[in-house]
Amino acid sequence: MADAAMQPDDRHDRGEHEKHDHPGPMTYVVIAGVLTVLTALEVAVFYIPALRPAIVPILLTLTTGKFVLVVMFYMHLKMDSKVFTWVFAAPLALAMFLVIGLIVLFRVLPAYFG
């Protein structure tokens, strides 16, 4: 007799899908508004001279926020498996680590050591 763990899962055949609470249209409008505000902040940060020394961390933070919102809501990762979240989060973390490392290597260290 076959082990029950080896049996194919027939929940989908019976129509027993997992139920997810998908956001309504108003949620997407609000997210679009937040993305618009974050984009306007990014442009404003670029043109404010007082923020010039901290422009990279500010823009990285704003961009990461936008990335997270788009991935969570428009790509529906908020309702999907956590594996998909890691598929997007791991490369983002690696890219940010790489960019910050290169900035330190080519901008900070030469200025520090003269």
Secondary structure, DSSP 8 states (H G I E B T S, - for coil): ---GGGS---TTTTT---------HHHHHHHHHHHHHHHHHHHHHHH-GGGGGGHHHHHHHHHHHHHHHIIIIIS-TTTS-HHHHHHHHHHHHHHHHHHHHHHIIIIIHHHHH-
